[in-house]
Amino acid sequence: GSRLSVTVIGLGPMGKAIVGAFLDKGYEVTVWNRTLSKADDLMAKGAMKASTVSEAITSNDLIVLSLTDYRAMYAIFEPISEQLTGKVIVNLSSDTPEKVREASEWLAERNAVQLTGGVLASPPGIGNKESVTLYSGPRKTFDDHQNILEVLTSTSYKGEDPGLAMLYYQLQIDVFWTAMLSNLHAVAVARANGITAEQLLAYVSDILSTMPKLLEFYAPRIDAGTHSGDVEKLAMGLASVEHVVQTSNEAGIDASLPAAVLDVFKRGVARGHAGDSFTSLIDMFQKH
Ligand code: NDP
């Protein structure tokens, strides 16, 4: 037929949103999921359910994967790996850059090409141009499929190294979860003091909004290895984090999260950085 078509494997919340975005744009979408019943509501919206992985793979040359991790890809593909020849696998599952590189080699050995993506959006952000997905892998494969991929989100191509998109993704997620969890901890302390998450919201947003400027200020200093304590000193930071831990304890709230931060500050001071900036703590992350 003349309709654009694609196969999507993996129908968790993300896979379902991906299928929905393709259907909205008039694509013919073949779907498969280990738990096949998850395809039923998508069939009602016009998706075609493949009854086997084989059928899903042979229906299209472009296969989008949205799985928990890369192990799931092997579980699905190993039994039918001789059918992968000529396929373009757009893998939007999260994992480590190393796992992604290994998978690209594994697929190349089976004459398939992998394009990897790190989706920087939650399922409701799929089908929205304001969301971004980072891609890496063969440039030509990316160029050939960019239009289709932009049905899902905007795209940002990072380079040929298949692990690169995932590396950038994981670096962002590193910050994301720690920051999101620190907010949850602050909410727990707030609630112990009779303040709701909604009442705290504006205050947390305020402090987060100061961060881009701070990051801009510190990034060139970190790159240059200058950690001068001209603006703030680690000893001050240590006292400040101690107050956060104590405030948490006074509220009867588990302080293990800020205590982990405190531990890094303490090690920095013990190494003689009391008069340096907190950025000197970058050395504490080196394994010795
Ligand atoms: P889920 O973990 O809910 O869905 C994962 C899918 O993987 C399911 O279809 C599941 O099948 C399948 N799966 C897992 N293990 C296996 C296996 N061994 N064999 C076969 N199939 C398997 O994740 P999401 O849909 O939420 O996310 C998918 C990917 O997108 C993840 O890598 C996630 O990190 C990433 N992502 C998700 C975001 C989100 O907000 N949800 C945001 C950004 C990225 P079954 O139904 O049978 O269990």
Boltz pocket constraint, residues with backbone or C-beta under 6 A from the ligand:
constraints:
  - pocket:
      binder: B
      contacts: [[A, 9], [A, 10], [A, 11], [A, 12], [A, 13], [A, 14], [A, 15], [A, 33], [A, 34], [A, 35], [A, 36], [A, 38], [A, 66], [A, 67], [A, 68], [A, 69], [A, 71], [A, 72], [A, 73], [A, 75], [A, 76], [A, 92], [A, 93], [A, 94], [A, 95], [A, 119], [A, 120], [A, 121], [A, 122], [A, 123]]
      max_distance: 6.0
